[in-house]
Amino acid sequence: MAKKKKSFSDQLNAQIANEFAASQSYVAMAVYYDSETLPRLAAFFYRQALEEREHAMMMTQFLLDTGAEVKIPGVDAPETKFEDAAAPVRRALAQEEQVSQQIFALVGLAREVGDYGAEQFMQWFVKEQVEEVALMGDLLKAVERSQENLLLVEEYISREGLGQEGEDATAPPVAGGE
């Protein structure tokens, strides 16, 4: 049984690396939009970067709580150049779809090895990924429709409050959180 739990913890450690990489990727996107004087798009992606870091820290806390080894990974530098204003959002949508598959695989692994605590922990991330994919899909549609006037996207983000959902009382605890 211990070997099976280690297998899940190894995969969760790998997911921590994926979450930190996603955070860095979102910082690169935010910087791109900042450099294009699109402050609302920049702020949206800066918030997304913080959210991905927080996900990594939730996973870290779970490993700490279960007595598993935590491995804090280095990550590759993200791409910082984009061909147009829609490219970062297209990449963000693809990234969220990939993370969804990674989360689903972790749920499947937890179920396969009979780690019910891990399976329950991962359920919050399943819900989160459904929301993130939908959010990025909607944002991509708005950006693609507004390529000629990205100030319309800025207005859309402000009007809809994208990325400003607030605290989720059901979220797992964050390592180092208050």
Rosetta blueprint (number, residue, H / E / L):
1 M L
2 A H
3 K H
4 K H
5 K H
6 K H
7 S H
8 F H
9 S H
10 D H
11 Q H
12 L H
13 N H
14 A H
15 Q H
16 I H
17 A H
18 N H
19 E H
20 F H
21 A H
22 A H
23 S H
24 Q H
25 S H
26 Y H
27 V H
28 A H
29 M H
30 A H
31 V H
32 Y H
33 Y H
34 D H
35 S H
36 E L
37 T L
38 L L
39 P H
40 R H
41 L H
42 A H
43 A H
44 F H
45 F H
46 Y H
47 R H
48 Q H
49 A H
50 L H
51 E H
52 E H
53 R H
54 E H
55 H H
56 A H
57 M H
58 M H
59 M H
60 T H
61 Q H
62 F H
63 L H
64 L H
65 D H
66 T L
67 G L
68 A L
69 E L
70 V L
71 K L
72 I L
73 P L
74 G L
75 V L
76 D L
77 A L
78 P L
79 E L
80 T L
81 K L
82 F L
83 E L
84 D L
85 A L
86 A L
87 A H
88 P H
89 V H
90 R H
91 R H
92 A H
93 L H
94 A H
95 Q H
96 E H
97 E H
98 Q H
99 V H
100 S H
101 Q H
102 Q H
103 I H
104 F H
105 A H
106 L H
107 V H
108 G H
109 L H
110 A H
111 R H
112 E H
113 V L
114 G L
115 D L
116 Y H
117 G H
118 A H
119 E H
120 Q H
121 F H
122 M H
123 Q H
124 W H
125 F H
126 V H
127 K H
128 E H
129 Q H
130 V H
131 E H
132 E H
133 V H
134 A H
135 L H
136 M H
137 G H
138 D H
139 L H
140 L H
141 K H
142 A H
143 V H
144 E H
145 R H
146 S L
147 Q L
148 E L
149 N L
150 L L
151 L H
152 L H
153 V H
154 E H
155 E H
156 Y H
157 I H
158 S H
159 R H
160 E H
161 G L
162 L L
163 G L
164 Q L
165 E L
166 G L
167 E L
168 D L
169 A L
170 T L
171 A L
172 P L
173 P L
174 V L
175 A L
176 G L
177 G L
178 E L
